[in-house]
Amino acid sequence: MQLALFPLSAHLLPGGVMPLRIFEPRYQRMIAEAGESGFALCMVDPRQPDALRNMLPIATRVTIIDFDRLPDG
């Protein structure tokens, strides 16, 4: 199974709920394509200059349980 990675400086533990406001077009597309399989929320170290290269080796598979579409998409 392949899942899209959504990097954040916070982590979601299994069974947890995290409200997100998705406004960047690349992540809006990721959410739209996630469907029932969901996506993986991975933690990055925000202290590193290039955080995307410093993803920690842990992620949680996330499913969308509710959403509201705001005027900005």
C-alpha positions in Angstrom: 0.0 0.0 0.0 1.2 3.5 -0.8 0.2 6.5 1.2 0.9 10.2 0.7 3.0 11.8 3.4 1.8 14.9 5.2 4.7 16.4 7.2 3.9 18.3 10.4 5.9 19.4 13.4 3.2 17.6 15.6 2.3 13.9 15.7 -1.0 12.1 15.9 -1.1 8.9 17.9 -3.4 6.0 16.8 -7.0 6.7 17.9 -6.4 10.4 18.2 -8.2 13.3 16.5 -6.5 16.3 15.0 -8.3 19.2 13.4 -6.3 20.5 10.4 -6.8 23.5 8.1 -5.5 22.5 4.7 -4.8 25.6 2.5 -1.8 24.8 0.4 -2.8 23.6 -3.1 -0.5 20.6 -3.0 -2.0 19.4 0.3 -5.5 20.1 -0.9 -4.8 17.8 -3.8 -3.4 15.2 -1.5 -6.5 15.3 0.7 -8.8 15.1 -2.4 -6.9 12.0 -3.6 -6.7 10.3 -0.2 -10.1 8.8 -0.4 -10.8 5.9 1.9 -7.2 4.8 2.1 -6.2 8.0 3.9 -2.7 9.4 4.2 0.2 9.2 6.5 0.9 12.0 9.0 4.7 12.1 9.6 6.6 14.2 12.1 9.4 16.5 11.1 12.0 18.3 13.2 11.1 22.0 12.9 14.5 23.0 14.2 16.3 21.6 11.1 16.8 24.0 8.3 15.4 21.6 5.7 12.7 19.9 7.6 11.4 17.8 4.7 14.8 16.0 4.7 14.6 15.4 8.4 11.4 13.4 8.7 11.4 11.2 11.8 11.0 7.5 11.0 7.4 7.3 12.3 4.1 8.1 10.8 0.4 7.4 11.6 -2.1 6.4 9.0 -4.9 9.0 9.0 -8.4 8.8 7.8 -10.6 11.8 7.3 -13.8 11.6 9.4 -15.3 15.0 8.8 -14.5 18.2 6.8 -15.9 21.6 5.9 -14.9 23.4 2.8 -13.9 27.0 3.5 -14.0 29.8 0.9 -10.2 29.4 0.3 -10.7 25.8 -0.7 
